[in-house]
Each structure stands twice: as structure tokens, then as C-alpha cells.
């Protein structure tokens, strides 16, 4: 948060018009390049929100400067901060534990990896990239921003983290090309697959890569021979002293882990036995035992602890928003938390989109506050989660929210949701 403006200048700390234009129009290189990843890593979380002022102070601002302030408010409201939600923390702890252990290993030829699964808009990429960026910051500081073992006089790029988006039509060669493309390395068109694999291995070693994120691996389809070869190649990379972090929608359902199923009793993913194990008595461990799978969940609203976590998240958003008529508790008081849960099903991405679009509408309409009536006008273009597939790690999504009519009674504040709909909680925190 920015410091409170002084009484003399309500816009103290507001960037110049040129700087605001630069922030909006400057753009950023793609994350799947070295330059793009460094840009993301260095700028994440640096955007300070616009100064908070009252409607009376806003009316005293010169018209030209008022336009700059409103534009910066739009920029602020469109960039909600990444918060430490319980789901984000769960993913972060696993990745940090795996990276810490793998970077300290001496003789183990294979580095265990991590798979992060979850449905769309659950924040998989944001959580993984944020954790990896923090790891890189600490790694660079620990080694004085130099690659360990660097020879004097050399200027190799030191890239502890590599981010790669899985090719749409994946093949072993296209995956190698994507990894080499992160460094903008030159590739011979006539290079054979073994030559490309060797070039990838050399690049990862020369640049000091310790973690490689492979995003959108759900693009792999295990009924295609090329995609099976890509999975074999991914497993081969685990012997290169690199921790692989794979993200995808519904990893258990796309065949990477043999259609694994969630066991609610044990709290673990379980893989059914392969036909080959029955015939040959062999235990197949090529993928499932080399990766630890974690499911990124959505917010829940059943227990007091879950309710408090959701309300805390809303409070963090509320403090970041800049609306002139906003009051403390705009998103956390009354029935607003229950309303937002019904509208979004607790999905972080949908919640952010609803609030961001609502903030734009609040400013454009002059209402300058978020309430249920205003948010009712925002269409998420998804029938309130009813068309989402059943989630193997959790109960079905909350039912679609019925629009309130003038005769509809408001739900009391202590309403919570279980697997069968709303119910009353004995203790309501937050």
C-alpha cells in the first residue's frame, strides 16, 4: 500500500501522466523467454495502488490531473495482488521443499518432480511462477548473482529458473526447441533429436538451471505416439540435476498418471494397476513415483476456518481497490462474502474477474462502490459453475446463484455452504 497522502496534496505519490502511459502501454515480453522471465520476476508486486482519497478531495483536483488519477485507479483495480491463500501456500510449501532437497543432493542421479493440477482459473501458473521467482531471488542472493563455478572473464546467462509452455502439437523436437527458445539459442534445422537433447542438456548445465516449469502439459494426449515420446523425454530431463514442475488442468484425467483416482479416506491419489503388472509382475514407476502430484483447490465455505480464509482474501482485495465511495467492509460485511461465493464457487480467477469488472462498472457509472446490485450486472459467461466437470479432489461446485427479486429474503450472515447447499453454522468467524 502507498502511504497516506498528506493534507496538502491528495495526489502525493501519483505517477506522472507519461509514467502512467508507460505502465499501461509498455507491455511485457513473454514469460517463456529469459528476458520475459526476468521482467516478470523483477516487476511482480511492484505496482503500488493509487492514493486513496475522499470524494470531496477528488472534486478539488484540477480536471486534467483528475483524469490521470482515474486512469491510474483503473490500472490499480485491474491488477489485484497475488495473496497468500491456503491453496497458494500449499503449492508453495511443496515446491520449496522439493527444490531445497533437490539442490542439496550429491549422488542421486534423478531429481523428483512436482505436478500441480487444478481446473481452469484456479491460479496454477500464478502460484507456481510466484514460488519459483522467490526461489530464484534467494538462489541468486546466496551465490552473489553468479553461477556457481563460473570462470573469470565469462558472461554466461545465469538462469536458475526456466519457464516453458508445452507446444500445442508436442513432439520431442518441438519441446527441445521450446526449451532452447527460452535462451534464444540457435538451432540447426537439420539437427537430429539426440543432438537437440544434448544441446538442451548443455544449455541447462551452462546456465545453472535448477528448476524448469513446463506449463500446460494437459496438451499432451497419451493416445498419440509423439506425446508418449514427449513424456519419456520429460522423464529423461529429471536426470539433468533439474527439478521439473509440471502444471496442467486435470492431470489425473489426461493419462499422465494412468487415470489416477482420489481416495478421500487416505487423502492420496491412487493409480490403478496396469495390465503389464498382472502379466509380468512388474511395478511400473516411470511417472507416478517420480512426481508428487498436488491438487490446487478453490476456496471452501463450510468450516469457520475456511470462511475466515475467504473473508481474509476479500479483505486483501478490498484494501487494494480504489473506489471513491468504498467503505470499510465493502466486500466482507453483511451478505457480500456469501454472495461472492455463490457467484464464483470460490474460484480465485472468477472472483478476480468479477471484482475487476465490477470496479470498472462502478467507476464508469459513477456509483464508485461495489454492492450486490451492481455485481448482478456483471456476466461471468459461465453458468455460475454448473457446467464445470466434477472435481475428483472435492465436492461438486456450489449450485448456481439465483438472482434476487424484490420479494427475496436476504440470507443471514452466518450462512455457510456444505455439499448439499446452504446451512447455518453454530460459530461464524470474520
N, C-alpha and C positions, 0 to 999 in steps of 0.2 A: 504494500500500500504506500501511496505517496504521503508525505507529511501534510498535516492540515494547513490550508492556505492561511496566510496572515490576514488580519483585518484590513490592511491597506490595499492589498491586491488579491482579489479572489481567484485569480488565474495564475498565481505564482507557481512556477514549475511547469506550466503548459508549454509544450514544444512550439517552435515557430511553424508558420504555415508550410515552409519548404520542408521542414523535418517531418511534419505530418504526411505531406505528399510522398516523401521518400519512404516512409513506413508502409504506406498503402500501395504505392505503385512500384516500389523497388523490386519486389518478388524475391524468391529464394531458389537457388539451384536444387535439382532433385536430390533426395536423400541417398540415392543409390550410387553416388559418386563420392570420391574423397572430399572434394571441395564442398559438396552439398551436405555431407555428414558433419563436417567441421562447422559449417554455417549453422546447422540445427543445434549442434552441441553447445556452441558459444552463445547463441541468442535465446535459448529456451528459458522462459521465465523472466526475461529482462524487460518485457513491456510493462511499464508502470501505468496503472489506470489514471484516467483524467482526474483532476482535482474535484473533490466533492463540494458543491456549492448549493445554496438555497435558491428557490425560485426568485426571491427578492434580489439576491446578488446577481442572478443571471440577467435580470431586466436592466441592471445598471451597466452591463458590459456594452461597449461600442458594437454596433451591428456587424462590422467586418470581423472583429475578434470573436463575437458570439458564434459566427458561422464556423470559425476554426475550432472553437470549443465543442460545438455539437458534432462536428466531423470526428474529433478525437473521442468523443463519447461513443459514437457508432463503432469506432475501431476498438475501444475498450470492451464494449458489450459483446462484440463478435469474437473476442478472444478470451474465453473463460479459462481460468488457470487449471492446470492438472493438479488435482488434490490427492492426498494420501488416503484413498478409500481402503476399506478392508480388502477388497479384491486386488487393488493395485499393490498393497503391502504383501499379500500372499504370494503374488508372482515375483515381486522384488526380492523377497527373502529366499525363495528357491534359486533364482538366478544368481544372487550374490553368494549363496552357499556353494553352488556348483562352480562358479568362477574362482572363488577363493581356493577351493580344494584342487581344481584342475591346474591352476597356475603354480601350485606348490609341488605337484607331482614330479618325481625324478625319473623313474624307470618304467612306469605304466605305459604301455605302447598305445593305449586307446583312451581318449577322453570322453567321459559320459556326457550326454547332451540333455537338452530340455525341449519339450514340446509344450506350447501354450495354445490351448484350444478354447473356443467360445463362439457364440453366434455373432452375427453382424452388429456393429455399433456398440460392442461390449468394451472397446478400448484395448484390444490386444496389442496392436502395434504401438500405441502411445505408451502403454505400461512397459513393454519390452524395451523400446528405444530409450525411454527416460532412465530406466535402470542401467542399461548399457552405457549411456552417456555419463552417468555418475561414476560407473566403474572406470571408464576411460580417464575421467578427470583425476581420480585417485591414483590410477596407474601412472599417468604422466607425471604427477607431482612426486610420486615415490621414486621415479627414475630421472628426476630433474629434466623432464621433457625430452630425454634422449633414449633412443632404442638401446637396450642392454647389449653390450658387446660391439657397439658401433665403433668403427675405426676412425681415428682422427683424419679430418680432411674430406670425409664423405658426407653426402647430403641425402641419404635415403629417406623417403617419406616414412614417418613413424605412425602407423595406424593400428592401435590396439583393437579397434572395433571396425568390422566391415558390415555394411548393410546391403543386402541383395534381395531384389524382388524376383521371385521364381518366374521364369519365362512363361508366357501364355501357352505356347506349344513347346513344352520342355523336351529336351534331349540332352545327353551328356555333353555334347559340344556346346549347345546353347547355354547351359548352366556355366560351363567354364568361361564362355565369352562374357556372361554377365558378371562373374567374379572379377575377371581381368578388366572389364569395363569400369569397375569401381575405381581402379587406379589409372584408367585411361592408358592401359598398356597396349602396345602394338601386337597384333596377331597376324600370322601368315594365313592367308586363305587356304593354302594347301596343307596346313598343319594337321597331322593325324591326331586322333583322340589321345593316345599316350603322350604325344608331345604337348598337347594342351594341358593335360593333367599335371605333367611335370612343371610346366610354366606356372600353373596355379600354385602348386606346392612351393615353388621357388619364391613366388610373389608373397605368399602368406608368411614365409620364413623371413624374407628380406625386409618386409615392412613391419615385422614384430606383431603380427595379428594374434590376438589371444581369444577373441570372440567373433563369431560370424553369425549374423542374423539372416535367416532365409525366410522371408515373408511370403505369405500366400501359397504355402505348399499344398493347399487344397486344390490347386490347379493340376496336381498330379492325379492321374486316373490309373489305378493299378491294373486295369484290363488292357492297357497299352504297353507294348514291349519297351518302347522308348522310356516311358515313365518308370517302369520297373528298373531299367538300367540307370535312370537318374537316382532312384533311391539307393541302388548299390553304390553309386558314386558318392552320394552323401555320406553313407556309412564309411566309405574309404577315407573321406576327409577327416574322420574322427581320429585317425592315427597321425595327424599332422600337428599335434600339440595345439589344437584349436578347439574351443568349446562351441558346439553348434547349438543355436537357439532357433527352433522352427516354430512358426505361427501359422495358424490356419483355422478356418471355420470347420467345426465338427470333425476333428481329426479321427475320433474313434469310428466315424461312419464312412470314411473315404477309403478304407482299406490299408492305410499305412500300418495299422496295428491289428489287422485281421478282424475288423468289426468288433472291437472290444466292447464290453458292457460294464455299466457302473453298478457296483454292488453296494447298496445303501447300508447294509449291515456292517461290512468291513471298511467302507469308505475308500475303496480302491477300484481302479479299473482292472477288469479281468479279461484275459484273452482266451477264447475257446481253443481246444486242442486242434491241431492241424491233422489232416488225413495222413500226412507223412509220419506223424508221431505214432499213429496206430500201426502203421505198416512196418516201419523201421525201428521204432522205439527210440527215435532221436528227439532231443529237446531243441527246438528252434529258438535261438536267442539273438538273431541278427538285428532286429529293430527294437522290439519291445523291452529287452533288457539293457539296451544301450542308451535309451532315452527315458527320462522321467516325465510323465505327462501330468500337466496341471490344467484344470478347467477354470477359465475365468468366468465368474458368475455375475449376475446382476444384483442390484440392491434387493433385499428382502424387507418385509414389513410385518413380521409375525411376532417376534420377541421384543421386549423392551430394548435390548442391546441393538438389535437390527434397526429398530425405529430410530434410536438415538444416532446411529451411524448415518442414516439417511438425512435426518434433520441437521446434523453437523455439516454434511455435504452441502445442503441447501443454504446453510448459514454462510459457508465459504463463498458460494456463488453470489449471495446477496451482498456481501461486503465488497465484491468486485464490481457489481453493476453500478452504472451511473444514470439514474433517472431522477429528475428534479423533485418529484412528489413521492419518492420512495420513503417508506418509514421502516424503522427497525422492526423486524419480524414480518416483512412483506412476503417472504417465502416460507416462513417457519411457524407463523401463528395461525390460529383458527383451524380451518379445514384444508388449508393450502397444501400441506405435505401429503394428505390423503388424496387430494385431487391430482397432484403431480404424479403420485404413484399409480393411480388409475390410468392416467393418460399415457404414461410411458412404460408401465410394467417394471419400473426400476432400472431400465437400461440406460447406462450413462450417456451414450451417444444420442439417444432420442430425447433424453432430458435436456441435454445441452442445446439441441436443435430447437426444442420447444421454447426454451427461455430466451435464446438468442433471437429467434424470430419474433417472440413476444416483445422483447425490448425494442426492436426496430418499430413494431407497430405502435408501441406506447409513445415513442418519440414522434413518429410521423403523425399520429392522431392528436398529439398534444396532451394526452392523458398522463404521460410521464410516470406511470406506476403499473405494476403487474398485478392483476387480480384474475379470478376465475372467469369473469365475463369476457375480459379481453383475450385470455388464452383460449377460450372456446372458439374464437375466430381463427385460430391457427390450425391448419390442417397438417397432420404429420404424414399424410398419404400412406398410411398403413393402418388397417382397421384395428387400431388400439391393441396390437399384439395378437389378435385372434388368428391370423394366418401364419404365425411363427410355428415352426416344427416343434414337436415335443422335445424337451431338453433332457438328455439322459442323466444329467447331474442334479436335476432339481425338479420341483413340482411344475405343473403346467403354468403358463403365464397367467397373470391376473385377467379376469374377464373384461370385456370391452366396457368402457365407461359410458353410461347412458347420459345424454345431455339433460341438464336440469331444466325443468319448466318452472313457471311461476308458482305452481302448487306443490313442488317437490320439497320435502323437508330436508334441511341440511343434516348431515351425519355428525354425531357428536365427536368431540376432539379425541376421545380415547379409542376410536375405532382402529382396528388392525386387520390384517388380511391373513387368512390361512389358506390351505389348499382348496377349501370349499367356498370361499368368499369372505365377506367382512364379518368380524365378530368383535365382541367387546373385550378389552384387556383389563385385568384387575389393576395393573400398575402401568401408568403411562409416563415415560420419562421424556424430557425435551420439551 
